Structure formats: C-alpha cells, structure tokens
Amino acid sequence: MRAVRMSEGCSTAGAGLKLLARFGLVGIAATMLYAVLAIGLVESKWIGFSPVQASLAAYAAAAVFSYLAHKSVTFMSSGSHRSEAARFLLLTATGFAVAYAAPALLTAKLGLPPIVTILVTCLLIPAVNLLMLDRWVFAQRGPSRQGDR
C-alpha cells in the first residue's frame, strides 16, 4: 500500500487494513457469486449446462463482478475501463494459468501431496493479485482517493 498523507488523519497501517478488508470482502462476494451461479446453472432444468459449462459461465460472471467491485469499491479507481479491464483480464488469465500449472508441477512432477498445491494456489494468487491490482491494474486513482489505499 502506498504512503498515506498524515494530514488526512489516517495512518498508513490503517489505510492498508481498510484496503485489505475491502479486497477480502469483494473476493468473498465474488466466490459466493461463482458458487451460487455454478450450482444454479448445473441444477437448472431450463439451461441444462454441464458442470464444466456452468463453472466457466459462473467464473466469467464472477470475474466481471470482481473487476467492477474492485474498481469501484476496493481501489476506487478513476482510470479508464479500456486499460484497466484489459489489465484485469490479463491478471485473471495469469492466475488461471498458475492454478492450472501449480498442480501439474507440484504434484505430477515433484510428487507433493495435492493439499500443498491447493495451499500454494490459495495463498499465492490472492497475494499477487492484491499487489498487481493495487500497483498496476488500478494504479490510477482520483486525487481524493490516493490516501485511502
């Protein structure tokens, strides 16, 4: 988290904790949206999605929600959708690739138990996402929002 001006009455640590809380809440909401949509699409008699189709559709919807919520709530960015959405998409695709590659490397090649892969993915991707969203994807913020990181 970037330095916060002390004249704003907010400590750097306090601003960082607020950012982390907003990031976590958006992530939890996106995860819940994914789960509800995936289950609903699989169980729907009208739509008839396979589990893979349901998962992909739910993941796409949750990614759109996540982008919009992180842009407006977590990072309060004033940047253009053109640049930020493209960066977010690239970051999301990279996270997806890591989630695919980690089990292949850690379990298949190195023989580690699956739980190690799951823990690495669950810890590494959100940590990298927070850093990259803050410093690259949503780096442009309005002047009044710079201190609320």
C-alpha positions in Angstrom: 0.0 0.0 0.0 1.3 3.4 -0.8 2.2 6.0 1.7 -0.7 8.0 3.1 -0.6 11.7 3.9 -0.7 12.0 7.7 -2.7 15.3 7.4 -5.7 13.2 6.3 -6.0 11.8 9.8 -5.4 8.2 8.7 -2.3 6.1 9.3 -0.6 4.1 6.6 -1.3 0.9 8.5 -5.0 1.9 8.9 -5.4 2.6 5.2 -3.7 -0.7 4.4 -6.0 -2.6 6.6 -9.0 -0.9 5.1 -7.8 -1.8 1.6 -7.2 -5.4 2.7 -10.7 -5.6 4.2 -12.3 -4.3 1.0 -10.2 -6.6 -1.1 -11.2 -9.6 1.1 -14.9 -8.7 1.1 -15.0 -8.3 -2.7 -13.2 -11.7 -3.1 -15.6 -13.4 -0.7 -18.6 -12.0 -2.6 -17.2 -13.0 -6.0 -16.5 -16.5 -4.7 -20.1 -16.8 -3.3 -21.5 -15.5 -6.6 -19.4 -18.1 -8.5 -20.7 -20.9 -6.3 -24.3 -19.9 -6.5 -24.3 -19.4 -10.2 -22.3 -22.6 -10.9 -24.8 -24.7 -8.8 -27.8 -22.9 -10.3 -26.6 -23.4 -13.8 -25.9 -27.1 -13.3 -29.1 -27.8 -11.5 -31.3 -25.7 -13.8 -33.8 -27.8 -15.9 -34.1 -24.9 -18.4 -30.5 -24.2 -19.1 -29.0 -27.6 -19.0 -25.3 -26.7 -18.6 -22.8 -29.4 -18.0 -20.6 -28.9 -14.9 -17.8 -27.5 -17.0 -20.0 -25.1 -18.9 -21.6 -24.0 -15.6 -18.2 -23.4 -14.0 -16.9 -21.4 -16.9 -20.0 -19.3 -17.2 -20.1 -18.7 -13.4 -16.4 -17.9 -13.4 -16.8 -15.3 -16.2 -19.7 -13.7 -14.3 -17.8 -13.6 -11.1 -14.8 -12.1 -12.9 -16.9 -9.3 -14.3 -18.3 -8.7 -10.8 -14.8 -8.8 -9.3 -13.5 -6.3 -11.8 -16.3 -3.8 -11.3 -16.3 -4.2 -7.5 -12.5 -3.9 -7.2 -12.5 -0.9 -9.5 -15.3 1.0 -7.6 -15.1 -0.3 -4.0 -11.6 -1.8 -3.3 -9.4 0.6 -5.2 -11.8 3.4 -6.1 -10.0 3.9 -9.4 -10.7 6.7 -11.8 -8.8 5.0 -14.7 -10.4 4.1 -18.0 -12.1 0.7 -18.5 -10.2 0.3 -21.7 -6.8 0.0 -19.9 -7.9 -1.4 -16.6 -10.2 -4.1 -17.9 -7.5 -5.4 -20.3 -5.0 -5.5 -17.4 -7.5 -7.2 -15.1 -8.2 -9.8 -17.8 -4.5 -10.5 -18.2 -4.0 -10.8 -14.5 -7.1 -13.1 -14.2 -5.8 -15.3 -17.1 -2.4 -15.5 -15.4 -4.0 -16.6 -12.1 -5.9 -19.2 -14.0 -2.7 -20.4 -15.7 -1.0 -20.7 -12.3 -3.9 -22.6 -10.9 -3.5 -25.0 -13.8 0.3 -25.2 -13.7 0.8 -25.5 -9.9 -0.8 -28.9 -9.6 0.9 -30.1 -12.8 4.3 -29.1 -11.5 4.0 -29.7 -7.7 2.0 -33.0 -7.7 2.8 -34.6 -11.1 6.5 -33.6 -11.4 7.6 -33.1 -7.8 5.3 -35.7 -6.2 4.0 -33.4 -3.5 0.5 -34.0 -2.0 -2.4 -32.2 -3.6 -3.0 -30.2 -0.4 0.3 -28.4 -1.0 -0.8 -27.3 -4.4 -4.1 -26.1 -3.1 -2.5 -24.1 -0.3 0.1 -22.6 -2.7 -2.7 -21.6 -5.1 -4.9 -20.2 -2.3 -2.1 -18.1 -0.8 -0.1 -17.1 -3.8 -2.8 -16.0 -6.2 -4.6 -13.6 -3.9 -1.4 -12.1 -2.6 -0.1 -11.5 -6.1 -3.5 -10.2 -7.2 -3.6 -7.7 -4.4 -0.2 -6.4 -5.3 -0.8 -6.3 -9.0 -4.3 -4.8 -8.7 -3.0 -2.0 -6.4 0.2 -1.2 -8.3 -0.7 -2.0 -12.0 -4.4 -2.6 -12.8 -6.0 0.1 -10.7 -2.9 2.4 -10.1 -4.7 5.5 -11.4 -6.9 6.9 -8.6 -8.7 10.2 -8.2 -6.8 12.8 -6.2 -9.2 12.5 -3.2 -8.8 8.7 -3.2 -5.0 8.5 -3.2 -4.8 8.5 0.6 -7.5 5.8 1.0 -5.3 2.9 -0.1 
